[in-house]
Structures are given as C-alpha cells and as structure tokens.
C-alpha cells in the first residue's frame, strides 16, 4: 500500500492513501488531495498509476523535480522521488515506511530547502498541520472577547440612535399642534401663542378637554424632538347652565322649574342640556358638558 505524503506547507503531515488509478491534486474542494497553499491552482496536477508505474502529469500549475527541472509533460515517477507543486513538496512512499521528510525533501549544501523557482515564489515556513486552525480559533475567540469588552465598556456609544422627527422652530411645532388639536376637536377652544422663544397653549377648556389636551402633550413629547419651549397655559372653564333653576321637586314625579316658568321632567331638554337625574342633593344635566347642580 502506497500513500502520497505532504512534506511541507499548510497541510504538512497529511497523507493520501493511493488506492485506485488516478488522483487529482490542487486547491479545489473536490480534488482527491486539496492543497490550500498560495499559488496552488484549482487542478494543479494529476498523479496516476498504470500497473506498477507511477506517472505525474502537470495540469494548471507549475511542477518541478528535486534539482529544479520543470515537468512539462507526463513524467514517470519513482517511489520516494519528491516533486514540488508551487512550493509544496510531495512524495509517493510506502505507507509502512517511516517519514523521512528531512532527507527526502531536496536540500542545498547549507541544509535549506531547495527552491527551483526562487524569485517567482517564496516558500512559506513549515508549520504543523494543526497550527492554522488553532490560530484561526484563537483569533475568533479574541475578537469575541474584545467586542464584548467594548460593548460593556462603552454603553453610551452603542445606544440606539434617536430617530424621532425634529421640530426645530416655532412654525414646525405650530404645524403639528394645529393638526393634533383639530383631530381632537380642540382647535376652537385652544389657541397657540408665541414665537421661537417659546410657545404657549391658552384658552378656557372643560375638565374633559383638559384631560384630552394633557394626553396630546404627552404624545407630542413621545413622537417628536422639540427644540422650542412649549407650555400648557390653559385654564379650566367654570361650567354653568344657560338658565336658572327656581324650584326642585324630588320623588316619584321629580321635576324642576326654570326662571322662565318652564317645568322640566327627566328627559326634557332646555338650551341643549337634558335633565337626566334628580337626587335628594343634586340635579344632573347632560349636553355639551355634564353638569351637576347641588341643592
């Protein structure tokens, strides 16, 4: 049983069992032996076996032998005869034979690896096969730690941006207020006064209208970034019936009598106000506003 051994480069120590007749060598993931080193072509070369003879055929990349001879055509390859694919040394060896990378890789008199294509390609220093994956994992973990530290150390820098529309002057604020007041039917009761120094909402409004206006002010603050001072200067309207009551009768036939002499029973209407309830201590009307009169 023979195997193709990788003697240096990113995959140093890898071995491809040579069972079959032909093997593709290069950096494509579907090759029989994938080499991811620099300058390795997709299908760099092919190794084949015909009966007991080994053959090496260049394809898309440069192939050299031990003393720098380029391989340009199919070459009969001997067992333990090293060859190089753009800086990566390979050798076909008996699987049972010990690895002798130090003596198998061609060396010069100084004991350094021969480089037949010096000046065209610089060999990478030989590293263990596990070194690159371990280095990548350490880099990822280091990045995660640094990122986590950054987010914890600078919370103000990672806060969500304020995406609220900006109302920069009085005209912008006034335009939004007018629309909101109209939507809530407050435009006839509330006035907008002032300039870029500050705006005020004025007018006399009922208790119900005041609650609506307060909700409007909260909504405005939540929806916009306002650069002009804005205050609510409205006052509560003192509600009164448009007529006077001169007599109140409670009981089974409860009614009231107005100053004009009209007697009103439950459900009767006067000037837009409907008499709704008469109790032992109050008279209640519904209409533009609910009014309760103590007696």
Buried (B, 14 or more C-beta within 10 A) or exposed (E): EBBBBBBBBBBBBBBBEBEEEEBBBBBBEEBBBBBEBBBBBBBBBBBBBEEEEBBBBBBEBBBBBBEEEEBEEEBEBEEBBBBBBBBBBBBBBEEEEEEEBEEBBBEEEEEEBBBBBEEEBEBEEBEEEEEEEEEEEEEEEEEEEEEEEEEEEEEEEEEEEEEEEEBEEBEBBBEBBEEBBEEBEBBEBBEBEBEEEEBBBBBEBBEEBBEBBEEBBEEBEEEBEBEBEBEBEBEEBEEEBEBEBEEBEBEEEBBBBBEEEEEBEEEEEBEEBBBBEBEEEEBBBBBEEBBEBEE
